[in-house]
C-alpha cells in the first residue's frame, strides 16, 4: 500500500493451516502469559481498546496474553515513531 509516497504493509489475516506455521509454535501467542512490570505503564486490553476500539474484555489475570502484550508494545513503538517524525493526523488515519 502506498500513502504519501511511502510504502506500508497491508495486514492480511490467514488461518494457521493456510500459512503452514507449526500449530504449537503459533499457539504460544494465544496461550502464553507474560509479566509486564508496572513501570512500563502498559495495560494491553485497555490500551488496545482505546487505540483501536477492539472491544477486548478486561483481563482479570495478573499477566496478559503474549499476543496482546506484543501488540501493545508494537503499537506504542509506532506511535512514538510517528511523533518523532511529525506524521500528520491525516497520514495516521490513512495508515
Backbone bond lengths (Angstrom), bond angles and torsions (degrees), N, CA, C in turn:
res aa  C-N    CA-C-N  psi(-1)  N-CA   C-N-CA  omega(-1)  CA-C   N-CA-C  phi
1 X - - - 1.431 - - 1.528 107.65 -
2 X 1.312 117.64 137.75 1.456 121.79 178.26 1.515 109.71 -115.41
3 X 1.335 115.72 130.73 1.462 122.37 177.74 1.520 107.04 -134.90
4 X 1.303 116.80 121.71 1.454 120.51 176.89 1.517 114.01 54.97
5 X 1.307 117.69 37.07 1.451 121.84 178.86 1.520 114.24 83.38
6 X 1.350 117.58 -4.01 1.462 120.60 178.77 1.512 110.64 -106.03
7 X 1.306 116.35 150.43 1.457 121.10 -179.90 1.519 109.76 -103.28
8 X 1.324 116.78 133.00 1.457 122.96 -177.09 1.513 109.99 -130.23
9 X 1.311 114.97 150.64 1.455 122.12 -179.63 1.518 110.19 -75.07
10 X 1.317 117.22 133.32 1.455 123.13 176.34 1.529 107.40 -102.09
11 X 1.312 116.93 109.12 1.462 122.12 -174.81 1.526 111.09 -69.56
12 X 1.323 115.34 132.42 1.462 121.88 176.08 1.522 106.81 -126.50
13 X 1.327 116.57 127.27 1.456 119.71 178.22 1.516 109.40 -92.46
14 X 1.345 114.79 136.81 1.456 121.23 179.70 1.522 108.48 -137.54
15 X 1.328 117.26 151.48 1.459 119.47 175.00 1.525 110.94 -64.56
16 X 1.330 116.02 147.83 1.466 121.34 179.80 1.526 110.70 -54.49
17 X 1.326 117.78 -40.53 1.470 121.15 -178.74 1.525 111.34 -60.70
18 X 1.338 117.11 -35.75 1.464 120.49 -178.97 1.529 111.17 -73.45
19 X 1.315 117.11 -30.35 1.461 121.22 -179.55 1.520 110.43 -78.69
20 X 1.329 116.17 -35.11 1.453 120.70 -179.19 1.521 113.52 92.78
21 X 1.331 117.09 10.55 1.459 121.45 178.10 1.520 109.97 -70.76
22 X 1.319 115.91 145.90 1.464 121.50 175.24 1.528 108.31 -58.81
23 X 1.338 118.76 120.02 1.464 121.28 -177.83 1.529 113.26 -57.16
24 X 1.321 117.96 -35.23 1.466 120.17 178.76 1.529 110.84 -66.25
25 X 1.302 115.51 -39.99 1.455 119.98 179.88 1.526 110.43 -66.14
26 X 1.310 117.08 -42.69 1.462 119.74 -179.03 1.524 112.03 -71.23
27 X 1.321 117.97 -26.88 1.468 119.96 -179.98 1.520 111.92 -68.73
28 X 1.335 116.94 -19.93 1.469 120.46 177.29 1.527 109.94 -56.96
29 X 1.324 116.77 -38.63 1.461 120.31 -178.94 1.522 112.39 -62.67
30 X 1.309 116.79 -34.71 1.469 120.00 -173.11 1.524 114.48 -103.06
31 X 1.325 117.98 -5.77 1.463 119.43 -179.93 1.524 113.42 -119.76
32 X 1.314 117.31 -28.01 1.466 121.01 -177.91 1.524 110.14 -73.97
33 X 1.305 116.14 138.83 1.467 122.09 175.39 1.514 108.54 -111.19
34 X 1.328 116.17 146.72 1.455 121.10 -178.49 1.520 110.31 -127.47
35 X 1.315 115.07 150.59 1.465 120.13 177.43 1.523 108.81 -88.30
36 X 1.320 116.09 127.75 1.466 121.22 175.60 1.526 107.70 -112.23
37 X 1.317 118.32 114.22 1.464 119.77 178.10 1.523 110.95 -58.68
38 X 1.305 116.96 141.42 1.469 121.70 -179.56 1.529 111.23 -57.01
39 X 1.324 116.93 -29.70 1.462 120.62 -177.91 1.531 113.21 -62.62
40 X 1.332 117.22 -19.39 1.467 120.57 177.54 1.528 112.07 -75.58
41 X 1.323 116.85 -21.38 1.462 120.41 179.38 1.517 113.47 67.72
42 X 1.320 117.42 30.45 1.465 121.42 -178.95 1.523 110.56 -105.07
43 X 1.303 115.31 138.19 1.456 123.15 171.03 1.526 104.58 -139.47
44 X 1.342 117.41 86.87 1.461 120.79 -169.13 1.526 115.87 -49.17
45 X 1.316 119.02 -49.04 1.465 119.62 -177.33 1.526 110.55 -61.22
46 X 1.330 117.12 -48.31 1.463 120.28 179.60 1.527 111.87 -64.47
47 X 1.340 116.23 -45.36 1.462 120.07 -178.24 1.520 111.92 -61.89
48 X 1.337 116.66 -44.31 1.466 120.40 -179.43 1.519 111.49 -68.93
49 X 1.324 117.35 -35.99 1.469 120.31 176.52 1.530 110.52 -63.81
50 X 1.323 116.86 -42.21 1.470 120.72 179.91 1.525 111.04 -67.61
51 X 1.318 116.75 -42.57 1.465 121.07 -175.54 1.522 113.00 -72.97
52 X 1.330 116.67 -38.25 1.451 117.97 -172.86 1.510 115.97 -132.69
53 X 1.327 117.41 8.50 1.465 119.32 179.97 1.516 111.95 58.56
54 X 1.334 116.17 42.14 1.463 121.14 -174.39 1.526 113.92 -68.86
55 X 1.320 118.46 -25.88 1.461 120.91 -178.07 1.513 112.97 72.68
56 X 1.332 117.22 28.00 1.462 120.44 179.03 1.527 109.73 -73.22
57 X 1.322 116.80 138.21 1.468 118.23 176.10 1.524 110.01 -70.88
58 X 1.324 116.55 151.67 1.460 120.44 176.51 1.522 108.25 -60.13
59 X 1.305 115.79 135.99 1.469 121.31 -179.65 1.516 108.07 -89.16
60 X 1.315 116.75 110.34 1.469 121.79 -177.31 1.521 111.95 -75.80
61 X 1.331 117.24 -18.22 1.459 120.68 178.23 1.521 110.09 -72.49
62 X 1.312 117.21 156.03 1.453 120.71 -178.90 1.516 113.61 -70.40
63 X 1.312 117.68 -35.17 1.452 121.68 -176.83 1.530 109.64 -112.93
64 X 1.339 117.45 128.07 1.466 120.32 -177.07 1.528 112.66 -74.96
65 X 1.315 114.66 163.58 1.458 120.31 173.38 1.528 109.41 -63.16
66 X 1.326 115.07 142.82 1.462 121.91 -179.09 1.522 111.48 -53.18
67 X 1.324 117.30 -45.38 1.459 120.61 -176.13 1.531 111.41 -61.59
68 X 1.329 117.48 -38.61 1.465 119.91 179.79 1.526 110.95 -71.66
69 X 1.336 116.58 -39.86 1.464 119.94 177.30 1.527 110.22 -62.72
70 X 1.324 116.48 -43.16 1.461 121.05 179.07 1.528 111.09 -62.08
71 X 1.325 116.44 -45.09 1.470 120.19 179.53 1.528 110.94 -61.66
72 X 1.335 116.64 -39.93 1.461 121.24 -179.30 1.526 110.56 -65.34
73 X 1.330 117.32 -46.59 1.461 121.06 -179.53 1.532 110.53 -63.95
74 X 1.313 117.72 -44.09 1.465 120.84 179.39 1.531 110.09 -63.54
75 X 1.329 116.76 -43.27 1.465 120.42 179.20 1.516 112.21 -60.71
76 X 1.318 117.11 -43.04 1.464 120.79 179.51 1.530 111.06 -68.76
77 X 1.313 117.16 -33.63 1.469 121.13 176.38 1.526 110.03 -65.47
78 X 1.308 117.06 -43.20 1.467 121.49 177.48 1.525 110.20 -63.02
79 X 1.333 116.84 -43.55 1.469 120.57 177.84 1.521 111.09 -57.32
80 X 1.334 116.71 -44.46 1.460 120.41 -179.30 1.529 111.10 -66.29
81 X 1.334 117.09 -37.38 1.466 120.58 177.25 1.528 109.91 -62.42
82 X 1.329 116.22 -42.81 1.466 120.19 -179.23 1.525 110.95 -64.29
83 X 1.329 116.90 -40.58 1.463 120.68 177.77 1.528 109.56 -63.42
84 X 1.325 116.60 -48.09 1.464 121.33 -177.73 1.526 112.20 -62.61
85 X 1.325 117.13 -28.34 1.463 121.37 -177.28 1.519 113.51 -102.41
86 X 1.332 117.07 7.29 1.463 120.60 176.49 1.520 113.97 61.89
87 X 1.314 117.00 36.89 1.464 121.29 -178.97 1.531 110.17 -65.11
88 X 1.305 116.76 129.94 1.471 120.87 -178.34 1.528 110.85 -71.24
89 X 1.315 115.61 156.93 1.464 120.69 177.93 1.522 111.18 -61.18
90 X 1.317 117.59 -35.97 1.471 120.92 178.70 1.526 110.58 -63.97
91 X 1.317 116.74 -45.22 1.471 120.17 178.42 1.514 110.68 -64.73
92 X 1.327 118.07 -39.96 1.469 121.12 177.40 1.526 110.05 -58.90
93 X 1.327 117.35 -45.45 1.479 120.78 179.52 1.519 110.74 -62.19
94 X 1.325 117.48 -41.25 1.454 121.17 179.39 1.522 111.62 -64.16
95 X 1.325 114.84 -38.89 1.464 119.55 -178.10 1.514 110.20 -72.33
